[in-house]
Amino acid sequence: MLLSPRSLLKSWGNDKNELIICSYNLLVSVKMGFCHLSNLYLQRPIWFLISLVFLLLLLNGRVVLSDPNYLIGLGSYDITGPAADVNMMGYANTEQIASGVHFRLRARSFIVAQPQGNRVVFVNLDACMASQLVTIKVIERLKARYGDLYTEKNVAISGIHTHAGPGGYLQYVVYIVTSLGFVRQSFDALVDGIEKCIIQAHENLHPGSIFVNKGEILNAGVNRSPSAYLNNPAEERSKYKYDVDKEMTLLKFVDAERGPVGSFNWFATHGTSMSRTNSLISGDNKGAAARFMEDWFQHSGVGNLYSDDGVADGIPRRISNIIPDSHDNHHKLLELAASFQSPPGRPAKKILSVARRVRGALRQADKPGFVSAFCQSNCGDVSPNVLGAFCIDTGLPCDFNHSTCGGKNELCYGRGPGYPDEFESTRIIGERQLKKAVDLFNTASEKLSGKVDYRHSFVDFSQLEVTLPKQGGGSEVVKTCPAAMGFAFAAGTTDGPGAFDFKQGDDKGNAFWRLVGGFLKTPGKEQVDCQHPKPILLDTGEMKIPYDWTPSILPIQILRVGQLVILSVPGEFTTMAGRRLRDAVKTVLMSSGHEEYNSNVHVVIAGLTNTYSQYVTTIEEYEMQRYEGASTLFGPHTLSAYIQEFKKLAAALTSGRSVEPGPQPPDLLNEQISLLTPVVMDATPPGVHFGDCSSDVHLNSTFKRGDTVTVVFWSACPRNDLMTEGTFSLVEILQGKESWFPAYDDDDFCLLFKWSRPSKLSTRSHATIEWRIPQSATPGVYRIRHFGAAKSLFGSIRHFTGSSSAFVVT
């Protein structure tokens, strides 16, 4: 049993400083290679023993030298939705249909509470964005379980903005058109996973401390709409070194008994390293970074990112401390492998894929794993495709103002650092965020202290009066507009261009597309004038058939933990819009006269939180009508409206006043329409079992690290069972002569699960599993396994598994 360092330190009382000095001396002696002990240790041997214990705890990140001032709890749960047939959310590309898993998606949460005081919950989703309907149903479940302990006021649910997750979970028409309406499986996976990760965090609440740290990442994001950014006032732009925010803000959670238990950070870059043609479920660069950091902590602990067994290919080596390096004799390995030929597929229990998970096997039941979340911020105009945008036909840079190539936007694409390999780009941008997060985590020293508090309000942004100062003095009242999308919305971005003849920077539109949009709803003069200079393509705020096309009532929220203030915004703020909002709130906080809001207050924006309402630009960027401006729903004064309303929340926070809850958003669950056809049945050819190999590795195969192993199984539709907290694919390593140990699964960046059927209506399907062998893989005998579930004509579900023949990795 690990002795609590906190209890140990208390027992030493006033001798604590001497203990630390002794431990430091011992550390220096070890570092310098001294074999002798100083006179201090020889004279007081008990101090040597105590110092040694303290040093070991310190090196393993288990020591807390300050009293805990909060209750902290963290949780994590699988939210991977259907890996087949469902359109992915983000690019609005009807051809981007899920057909496998790059790596699984998770919801990660933290709860911070004051003993007998307030508490706040923050949930980070490996999803494109939060959904109003998902938030409503999660809150309903929490209220049923905990009463008023967790409500919409103190719970924030935020998305990382991956464009590689299943869609169909939002309640407004515009956001579910490409997914053929509402997808109940996508929705349920999110609601279930969010609830479970919050329950975990609640049950893990223990005394602890939180530390905050900040640092810059210079190569993980570029501005994809620089012409719009340059339209901001030169005086304002001169305050900033870059045209995107480069700063990451990180929280380090330290349990008083167990030491570090997690970290959450906020940094702005889009989840678009994976392209609009990718069909594998993926958390993109932020989801990858989270997995890398959790694995790093699990096997490297607090310390250098690049330890001997630490990180290779950006992927920490996870099995090196469990499985000894295998036999050196290649011939013996081949003999062992030859004794394990691919058996026929066989029935399996549902729990088997969960039981064989790599990380599940490594976790201890009484000790939740380390939780790391890479959260989204004001990413509206920030692209991870840092090499720039180029024309795919000529290789030349795209037009600066319109992002076109010869007048066509379809040819202009951003390039990630791993171009042309999107998986490599995802890894690199994820690893760049990981490196900074590890550095901030290891050096975090500023401790959060002070109140836990929150303010929340619903605001109708469709016709909100906004008071603005006039240049010559005084003020004027302007209004926001019912939601509408401009022509440049259809042009897409350099991360994922649209189609036809739309282009960014279009402030006029054209007659043909006006006619097309008019068939749905022709905007009136008041709406046209209100949205000017945006030419309206879709007047979504006034379209109500079959139900609301876009939201009008939005949640705004502030969470406070000591000197950290989180602004929960329901959309994508551009760089400068986010800066203005942060500065406005910080000014209110610091002008309140309260010492607790001093110059050290940290204000972060949590983007895409609680619901989704597209983009928010500055009024100057709105005038340029690039994609972000055309997607700013509520007109040119949208940002001013947010600033006004957030200043009200900030003022209420500092004064201790409550705020009006505002009008409730609609619950449209019972209005939803779904056109996605169900799985009818699965089948295999006569004499073939589910799980049989249709393409196996060759006999006596040997692969080197860096090679790719591919195995194909007869399979069934992944929609039959999402394998929640389980895995579709698994790589196992042989221990001894007959025991197989899980080494890599769906959660690993190097392992791909690809599902396919020969035709849309076919009942037959294949699962292709590709393992790119990491440089850190232990040499030995391996095999690949597949888990699935088949549906019979009568609706029953049968789980199965299959495995490849064994092969050797050298």
PyMOL commands that set and color helices and strands:
alter all, ss='L'
color gray80, all
select helices_A, chain A and resi 5-32+39-43+45-59+132-146+173-175+184-203+226-229+234-237+284-300+330-338+352-355+358-362+409-411+422-443+487-491+511-520+525-531+540-542+575-590+619-624+627-630+638-655+669-671+718-720
alter helices_A, ss='H'
color red, helices_A
select strands_A, chain A and resi 70-78+84-89+97-101+106-113+119-125+155-159+165-166+206-216+222-223+247-255+259-266+311-312+315-316+346-347+371-375+382-383+388-391+412-415+446-447+452-460+465-469+475-479+485-486+492-493+496-497+536-538+553-561+564-568+572-573+602-606+615-616+693-695+702-703+708-715+729-735+739-745+751-756+765-772+780-791+797-803+807-809
alter strands_A, ss='S'
color yellow, strands_A
deselect
rebuild
show_as cartoon
